[in-house]
């Protein structure tokens, strides 16, 4: 599903030497991870419990943290799986 309001064009940082011609060629197309693949999310229960315990112990209403994992294409090539298996509370500073 193409949602033009949410799509943000990406660009490369400026450099002194260009490795390719930066002039766009052809029609504009939108790419999204769910356009061609069926996404699946897998979350390890231990990670979820650790994040929940950290949130309950935190005195602030909102806090920052990281959920880390791996992204892999399925064997049949029709889908992708995001497996979240680590929790990092981050640092306050």
Phi, psi and omega in degrees: 000126183266122180240095186295335182289333181267343183286135179238125180292144178257155179215159180264153180294153179294145177217164181283333183236120180271135179269349179210165178284118185281000181287127180295143177237138174082187181281155177283134176234152177257138177239141178213147185298332181266001182290318182250347186234155175264110183281149176222137180249129177237123183238124180289132185300321180300319179295317179296318179295321179295317178295319179296316179297319179296320180294322179291326182280342182285135183281335181280156177289322178235148179211164180257143176203174179234135169251121186248147180192197182233149177244125183221145174278142178293161182298325181281351179078003182268343184219171175231150180235126173258114181254113179263117185229004180222148177235131177232114181291346180077192180235149180285331183268000000 
